[in-house]
Amino acid sequence: MKQTHRTMKLGLCLAIGFLALTGGSVEAQHAPFLVFAEDAPGSMQVAHDDDLNPGSAFTVEMWVYLVTFDNCQSMFGKNWRQAYWLGICNGSIRTYTHGTGTQSTSEFVVPLRQWFHLAATFESGSVKHFFNGQMVAEFDAPEEPVPATDDPLGVGWDSEWEIPPFGAVDEVRLWNVARSEADIAATMDAPIGDPVAGLVASWNFDEDAWDSVGGHHGTLDGIATIRTEVPQSDGCFEEYFVPAVAHAAGVGDSQWRTDFYMRNGDAVNPAAVTLELMPRNQDNTVRPAVSDGISGGRVLAIRDIVLDVFDEDSMAAAMRVCSTEPLHISTRTFNQSDEGTFGQAIPGLPASAGIASGSEGWIIGLEESDAFRTNLGFTNTSDVESTVEVTFFSSNGADLGTKEYSIPPYGHRQISSPFADVSADPVTNGSVAVSVSGSTTIVYASVVDNATDDGTFFLAE
Ligand SMILES: [Ca+2]
């Protein structure tokens, strides 16, 4: 796009406004919303109608969630070369009102990975940009009406700039009036389902790409889909962790294996799934991943997943699973012995099942004795290192001591016989209190029968 900056009237006010505006939490979009699932082509297009050429004034408004910036991402347009367009260019709000040469770009930079409300208005001689219901820039503009085109209207698309945002939008509205700051702020938090004077179209994505007031229904293409979750930076919508998996020899003669089961929770749509391995005791910012898929409503069983999927014959790890549809994940990690298998069920858990940074949890029923041994495990659910402080207690509640463990980004650690580090005596009916900082971390214990190598899984909560 042509890089002609127009005069800014409010440069100083901008910077001050930004500090004030980012203090509050604004969460008024309503799932589902229109999601542009990855950095790839996709669009919502609305067939041309004369009503979509707003003429002497307009307001375009929407909730926006961006994962990344790009050179220019089309948010709303009806041919930027000839008429009007709203987009984000390297994070700045940009509008065109009368085609090429009428660019207005705010110095204001919108945030990534949080919802915000975006609006722009035009009326004779003036263009204004709004962020979370407050004006952040005002520019001179032509006095004539916005030129008419017969191009389709685009959301996340423009007939002359087919670059969608990587993120999501909701409550997208077109008005044929220039709304005031007070008007925009007053209605941005609630859906509008019924006709209002000046409101040309309102798309809330609760039922496909339908316009609930003007009949200007949209058509979705490519990566544009209706969803209830915003994409993560790697396009992970439904995220799960299996706190421990293995194809490895353990203490004694134990030989640990993991069988893996996942069910697609959507009855109809196939789930595109990515299985990621998080090997023990290392930074897993970069990790092996294998793509798979399951039909709607079906269950997929993978025996000995560490060897079968990841081709690892001596590895203890955790797993991260990303899916386009909700999954139900169960695993069984067992000791393969001559007498049969002895094992424990380990669920696939959302990150929210872990202990959040700043929070505490407990595990009880632990034992380290001639009869049983305890393993204490940690699985970090993000790319931020976490620290877990563990306080050990005996059966009578005596504080045996505290140890601190660092868990690397997406890291997995397991400590064998941790009570031995704080107590010279055997411990039965022991407990641990865990306190996490840095990143949500799934904390668990596996108590293993020394005679059979039969394990039992305990989740910190
Ligand atoms: Ca919605």
Boltz pocket constraint, residues with backbone or C-beta under 6 A from the ligand:
constraints:
  - pocket:
      binder: B
      contacts: [[A, 29], [A, 30], [A, 31], [A, 32], [A, 33], [A, 170], [A, 171], [A, 204], [A, 205], [A, 206]]
      max_distance: 6.0
